[in-house]
Amino acid sequence: MEENMEETISKNFIEQIIEKDIEEGRCKKVVTRFPPEPNGYLHIGHAKSILLNYGLAQEYGGDFHFRFDDTNPTKEKEEYVNSIKEDVEWLGADYHEHIYYASNYFDKMYECAEFLIKKGKAYVCDLSAEQIREYRGTLTEPGKNSPYRDRTPEENLKLFREMKEGKYPDGSKVLRAKIDMTSGNINMRDPILYRIARMEHHNTGNKWCIYPMYDFAHPLEDAFEGVTHSICTLEFEDHRPLYDWVVNECEFENPPKQIEFAKLYLTNVVTGKRYIKKLVEDGIVDGWDDPRLVSLSALRRRGYTPESIKKFMELVGVAKSHSSVDSAMLEYCIRDDLKLKRPRMAAILDPIKLVITNYPEGEGELVDVPNNQENEEMGTRQVPFSRELYIEREDFKIEKPKKYRRLYVGNEVRLMNAYFVTCTGYDVDDDGNVTCVYATYDPESRGGNSPDGRKVRGTIHWVSAKTAKKAEIRLYENIVDEEKGVYNEDGSINVNPNSLTVIKEAYVEPELEKYDKGDSFQFMRTGYFCLDSKDSTKEHMVFNRIVSLKSSYKPN
């Protein structure tokens, strides 16, 4: 008995509803769906809906439908259709043959509208949009009936067919549901079902000059496809009575059930399409896939993996009430996913030259380097070593700071996986900037350990100057100035002026030339990076920082 109780408690509230429906025979096969409107790019919040709906279909051996809710031709583009499809497939939500377009149901939706007219449940209204708003009432005052509400079904049917035939100008008439103008739920006060709009549709062209409203079309789409559980976010909770009214009045035998869950809110993150669009139009970001954004295409370009996003959604969970999640949790998930899977490579972001004066001139060698010190199964690779190397500028100091363990004159350090070296001197330019560091090496310490057992306290990484490849490195921070919050009082975004730092002359080990766009790595002591999928080429490698190596964040 205890085991069953624990199993029940571990189920989220949606799973409990589905299991009750199965147990009571109301649902024979679970069918869920993800129904985006193709009017923009998907973001991290949409990933929650995709993975939740797909996961439930998988859990109960059902079907997952992927449907474009393309009933509004004013905002929809083929560009968005293609981008959304790519995102869904990238996340691993396998819809098999179940890809649908709401616009393919326009004929059936029209039939449902005529069915409601004949039942006396819908009427053609000639009020203007402004008048309809005036008649609707307020949250505290009931609405009043339209003067056209009592038209006969025959008259309404004639007018509606003439609307379809294009006999009336845009905005002159609408089809409304006949429900209750005194309802406490404003959505039930005779909502509009169809409007006249002469606009070309990306899928149906100019076939239609009337288009269904979302609140009418969406429940019908679910019903046509046999969706059993229509899972959506909390802002649709007040629309659920209308959803149920549509499927019930259209007399579907097994109508779908709408269930609402809380949206995903991330702290200090911009997700609103309106705001992202402004960032794009103002040239602050490099398009909708700029790695500083949290659109799925941007996260993919930055180097996030589907696995890290799935892990993030598992940690977030499914709730009935809104709450905000620390964006550091998403960074934790990508670190956790990459740390044992990706090779650790050498990259020098702020280079100065190190010359080993007692190393034979013109010679070089290959040293063995583990691909990932925490995962021996990833094996080793051979890295070129030579007399002249590049090291990080911060790994040498003229004046030794307190507790500093790296290079300064007279100090011995380990060149990672190579030799012990002792600093002997340095050069500076006219401005006092260090241009070159000199050292001697101990030939007996090959591999990074000395036969006499002496210890060194500092280890630094390096690349051979002879074989290093120049690269561009892009360091990303949050697009938002976190100290000030996301938005100003006037609604504009507090943009972090340091959200992107571009390093034009970094040096990386030659092994990185073998990788493809999108491949990711850990750069030793620096962070996780990936080859930019948009701008990187074999001749000019561009690396995006996915995330820094460490954070104080710990999951609960």
Solvent accessible surface area in square Angstrom, and as a share of the most:
residue,aa,sasa,rsa
1,M,177,0.79
2,E,131,0.59
3,E,144,0.65
4,N,96,0.49
5,M,101,0.45
6,E,116,0.52
7,E,102,0.46
8,T,78,0.46
9,I,133,0.68
10,S,90,0.58
11,K,44,0.19
12,N,38,0.20
13,F,33,0.14
14,I,0,0.00
15,E,23,0.11
16,Q,78,0.35
17,I,53,0.27
18,I,0,0.00
19,E,61,0.27
20,K,114,0.48
21,D,4,0.02
22,I,71,0.36
23,E,151,0.68
24,E,90,0.40
25,G,54,0.52
26,R,137,0.50
27,C,8,0.05
28,K,204,0.86
29,K,104,0.44
30,V,1,0.01
31,V,15,0.09
32,T,0,0.00
33,R,3,0.01
34,F,7,0.03
35,P,23,0.14
36,P,12,0.07
37,E,54,0.24
38,P,0,0.00
39,N,37,0.19
40,G,2,0.02
41,Y,32,0.12
42,L,4,0.02
43,H,34,0.15
44,I,2,0.01
45,G,17,0.16
46,H,45,0.20
47,A,0,0.00
48,K,12,0.05
49,S,17,0.11
50,I,0,0.00
51,L,24,0.12
52,L,20,0.10
53,N,0,0.00
54,Y,39,0.15
55,G,31,0.30
56,L,4,0.02
57,A,2,0.02
58,Q,111,0.49
59,E,78,0.35
60,Y,48,0.18
61,G,61,0.59
62,G,17,0.17
63,D,36,0.19
64,F,8,0.03
65,H,8,0.04
66,F,0,0.00
67,R,0,0.00
68,F,0,0.00
69,D,1,0.01
70,D,0,0.00
71,T,5,0.03
72,N,36,0.19
73,P,11,0.07
74,T,72,0.42
75,K,123,0.52
76,E,16,0.07
77,K,108,0.46
78,E,88,0.40
79,E,85,0.38
80,Y,25,0.09
81,V,4,0.02
82,N,92,0.47
83,S,14,0.09
84,I,0,0.00
85,K,78,0.33
86,E,96,0.43
87,D,0,0.00
88,V,0,0.00
89,E,89,0.40
90,W,52,0.18
91,L,0,0.00
92,G,37,0.36
93,A,2,0.02
94,D,71,0.37
95,Y,21,0.08
96,H,129,0.58
97,E,127,0.57
98,H,30,0.14
99,I,52,0.26
100,Y,59,0.22
101,Y,54,0.21
102,A,0,0.00
103,S,2,0.01
104,N,98,0.50
105,Y,26,0.10
106,F,5,0.02
107,D,73,0.38
108,K,91,0.38
109,M,0,0.00
110,Y,22,0.08
111,E,114,0.51
112,C,18,0.11
113,A,0,0.00
114,E,20,0.09
115,F,76,0.32
116,L,0,0.00
117,I,0,0.00
118,K,120,0.51
119,K,76,0.32
120,G,24,0.23
121,K,67,0.28
122,A,1,0.01
123,Y,0,0.00
124,V,0,0.00
125,C,0,0.00
126,D,42,0.22
127,L,12,0.06
128,S,49,0.32
129,A,66,0.51
130,E,106,0.47
131,Q,78,0.35
132,I,4,0.02
133,R,145,0.53
134,E,113,0.51
135,Y,45,0.17
136,R,68,0.25
137,G,23,0.22
138,T,65,0.38
139,L,155,0.77
140,T,127,0.74
141,E,106,0.47
142,P,84,0.53
143,G,10,0.10
144,K,120,0.51
145,N,85,0.44
146,S,5,0.03
147,P,92,0.58
148,Y,66,0.25
149,R,32,0.12
150,D,126,0.65
151,R,42,0.15
152,T,71,0.41
153,P,50,0.31
154,E,126,0.57
155,E,76,0.34
156,N,3,0.02
157,L,26,0.13
158,K,124,0.53
159,L,21,0.11
160,F,0,0.00
161,R,103,0.38
162,E,24,0.11
163,M,0,0.00
164,K,86,0.36
165,E,112,0.50
166,G,28,0.27
167,K,128,0.54
168,Y,46,0.18
169,P,89,0.56
170,D,75,0.39
171,G,52,0.50
172,S,38,0.25
173,K,21,0.09
174,V,13,0.08
175,L,0,0.00
176,R,1,0.00
177,A,0,0.00
178,K,52,0.22
179,I,40,0.20
180,D,59,0.31
181,M,5,0.02
182,T,88,0.51
183,S,20,0.13
184,G,74,0.71
185,N,37,0.19
186,I,49,0.25
187,N,38,0.19
188,M,24,0.10
189,R,6,0.02
190,D,2,0.01
191,P,19,0.12
192,I,42,0.21
193,L,2,0.01
194,Y,3,0.01
195,R,50,0.18
196,I,6,0.03
197,A,12,0.09
198,R,113,0.41
199,M,80,0.36
200,E,120,0.54
201,H,3,0.01
202,H,58,0.26
203,N,63,0.32
204,T,33,0.19
205,G,23,0.22
206,N,116,0.60
207,K,131,0.55
208,W,13,0.04
209,C,18,0.11
210,I,1,0.01
211,Y,0,0.00
212,P,2,0.01
213,M,66,0.29
214,Y,78,0.30
215,D,35,0.18
216,F,0,0.00
217,A,0,0.00
218,H,10,0.05
219,P,2,0.01
220,L,0,0.00
221,E,0,0.00
222,D,0,0.00
223,A,15,0.12
224,F,39,0.16
225,E,25,0.11
226,G,41,0.40
227,V,2,0.01
228,T,31,0.18
229,H,2,0.01
230,S,0,0.00
231,I,2,0.01
232,C,18,0.11
233,T,22,0.13
234,L,33,0.17
235,E,87,0.39
236,F,53,0.22
237,E,81,0.36
238,D,91,0.47
239,H,52,0.23
240,R,89,0.32
241,P,57,0.36
242,L,3,0.01
243,Y,8,0.03
244,D,50,0.26
245,W,30,0.11
246,V,0,0.00
247,V,2,0.01
248,N,85,0.44
249,E,33,0.15
250,C,15,0.09
251,E,110,0.49
252,F,52,0.22
253,E,163,0.73
254,N,124,0.64
255,P,54,0.34
256,P,6,0.04
257,K,74,0.31
258,Q,13,0.06
259,I,9,0.05
260,E,13,0.06
261,F,2,0.01
262,A,3,0.02
263,K,80,0.34
264,L,17,0.09
265,Y,97,0.37
266,L,17,0.09
267,T,51,0.30
268,N,41,0.21
269,V,22,0.13
270,V,3,0.02
271,T,39,0.23
272,G,30,0.28
273,K,71,0.30
274,R,176,0.64
275,Y,43,0.16
276,I,3,0.02
277,K,108,0.46
278,K,114,0.48
279,L,4,0.02
280,V,39,0.23
281,E,119,0.53
282,D,78,0.41
283,G,59,0.57
284,I,65,0.33
285,V,8,0.05
286,D,66,0.34
287,G,22,0.21
288,W,38,0.13
289,D,35,0.18
290,D,3,0.01
291,P,2,0.01
292,R,28,0.10
293,L,4,0.02
294,V,16,0.09
295,S,1,0.01
296,L,0,0.00
297,S,15,0.09
298,A,0,0.00
299,L,5,0.03
300,R,56,0.20
301,R,9,0.03
302,R,29,0.11
303,G,8,0.07
304,Y,14,0.05
305,T,13,0.07
306,P,25,0.15
307,E,86,0.38
308,S,0,0.00
309,I,0,0.00
310,K,75,0.32
311,K,74,0.31
312,F,0,0.00
313,M,21,0.09
314,E,130,0.58
315,L,67,0.33
316,V,37,0.21
317,G,27,0.26
318,V,38,0.22
319,A,45,0.35
320,K,128,0.54
321,S,76,0.49
322,H,92,0.41
323,S,76,0.49
324,S,77,0.50
325,V,18,0.10
326,D,70,0.36
327,S,26,0.17
328,A,21,0.17
329,M,29,0.13
330,L,8,0.04
331,E,61,0.28
332,Y,55,0.21
333,C,1,0.00
334,I,0,0.00
335,R,28,0.10
336,D,52,0.27
337,D,21,0.11
338,L,0,0.00
339,K,79,0.33
340,L,80,0.40
341,K,96,0.41
342,R,64,0.23
343,P,15,0.10
344,R,25,0.09
345,M,0,0.00
346,A,5,0.04
347,A,0,0.00
348,I,0,0.00
349,L,18,0.09
350,D,70,0.37
351,P,31,0.20
352,I,6,0.03
353,K,61,0.26
354,L,0,0.00
355,V,14,0.08
356,I,0,0.00
357,T,60,0.35
358,N,73,0.37
359,Y,11,0.04
360,P,58,0.36
361,E,134,0.60
362,G,74,0.71
363,E,98,0.44
364,G,46,0.44
365,E,44,0.20
366,L,88,0.44
367,V,2,0.01
368,D,88,0.46
369,V,4,0.03
370,P,42,0.27
371,N,23,0.12
372,N,3,0.02
373,Q,86,0.38
374,E,107,0.48
375,N,36,0.19
376,E,160,0.72
377,E,167,0.75
378,M,54,0.24
379,G,33,0.32
380,T,91,0.53
381,R,22,0.08
382,Q,102,0.45
383,V,9,0.05
384,P,28,0.18
385,F,2,0.01
386,S,7,0.04
387,R,50,0.18
388,E,67,0.30
389,L,0,0.00
390,Y,34,0.13
391,I,0,0.00
392,E,15,0.07
393,R,88,0.32
394,E,99,0.45
395,D,0,0.00
396,F,8,0.04
397,K,72,0.31
398,I,75,0.38
399,E,141,0.63
400,K,99,0.42
401,P,56,0.35
402,K,182,0.77
403,K,169,0.71
404,Y,22,0.08
405,R,122,0.44
406,R,67,0.25
407,L,0,0.00
408,Y,46,0.17
409,V,76,0.44
410,G,57,0.55
411,N,30,0.15
412,E,41,0.18
413,V,0,0.00
414,R,54,0.20
415,L,0,0.00
416,M,34,0.15
417,N,29,0.15
418,A,0,0.00
419,Y,11,0.04
420,F,2,0.01
421,V,1,0.00
422,T,41,0.24
423,C,2,0.01
424,T,74,0.43
425,G,17,0.16
426,Y,78,0.29
427,D,59,0.31
428,V,71,0.41
429,D,58,0.30
430,D,154,0.80
431,D,124,0.64
432,G,43,0.41
433,N,80,0.41
434,V,19,0.11
435,T,66,0.38
436,C,18,0.11
437,V,0,0.00
438,Y,64,0.24
439,A,0,0.00
440,T,47,0.27
441,Y,28,0.11
442,D,29,0.15
443,P,78,0.49
444,E,121,0.54
445,S,0,0.00
446,R,122,0.44
447,G,45,0.43
448,G,1,0.01
449,N,106,0.54
450,S,13,0.09
451,P,101,0.63
452,D,103,0.53
453,G,47,0.45
454,R,84,0.31
455,K,176,0.75
456,V,19,0.11
457,R,178,0.65
458,G,4,0.04
459,T,49,0.28
460,I,0,0.00
461,H,3,0.02
462,W,10,0.03
463,V,1,0.01
464,S,5,0.03
465,A,24,0.19
466,K,146,0.62
467,T,44,0.26
468,A,17,0.13
469,K,68,0.29
470,K,109,0.46
471,A,1,0.01
472,E,7,0.03
473,I,0,0.00
474,R,35,0.13
475,L,31,0.15
476,Y,9,0.04
477,E,81,0.36
478,N,36,0.18
479,I,4,0.02
480,V,1,0.00
481,D,31,0.16
482,E,100,0.45
483,E,171,0.77
484,K,142,0.60
485,G,23,0.22
486,V,26,0.15
487,Y,91,0.35
488,N,59,0.30
489,E,189,0.85
490,D,121,0.63
491,G,30,0.28
492,S,40,0.26
493,I,23,0.12
494,N,16,0.08
495,V,51,0.29
496,N,20,0.10
497,P,113,0.71
498,N,90,0.46
499,S,3,0.02
500,L,64,0.32
501,T,64,0.37
502,V,62,0.36
503,I,37,0.19
504,K,129,0.55
505,E,102,0.46
506,A,0,0.00
507,Y,37,0.14
508,V,0,0.00
509,E,2,0.01
510,P,33,0.21
511,E,40,0.18
512,L,0,0.00
513,E,67,0.30
514,K,148,0.63
515,Y,64,0.24
516,D,92,0.48
517,K,107,0.45
518,G,40,0.39
519,D,50,0.26
520,S,8,0.05
521,F,0,0.00
522,Q,15,0.07
523,F,0,0.00
524,M,14,0.06
525,R,90,0.33
526,T,32,0.19
527,G,0,0.00
528,Y,9,0.03
529,F,0,0.00
530,C,1,0.00
531,L,6,0.03
532,D,0,0.00
533,S,56,0.36
534,K,100,0.42
535,D,56,0.29
536,S,2,0.02
537,T,66,0.39
538,K,116,0.49
539,E,155,0.70
540,H,83,0.37
541,M,9,0.04
542,V,1,0.00
543,F,0,0.00
544,N,0,0.00
545,R,44,0.16
546,I,0,0.00
547,V,5,0.03
548,S,45,0.29
549,L,47,0.24
550,K,175,0.74
551,S,45,0.29
552,S,113,0.73
553,Y,42,0.16
554,K,147,0.62
555,P,40,0.25
556,N,200,1.02
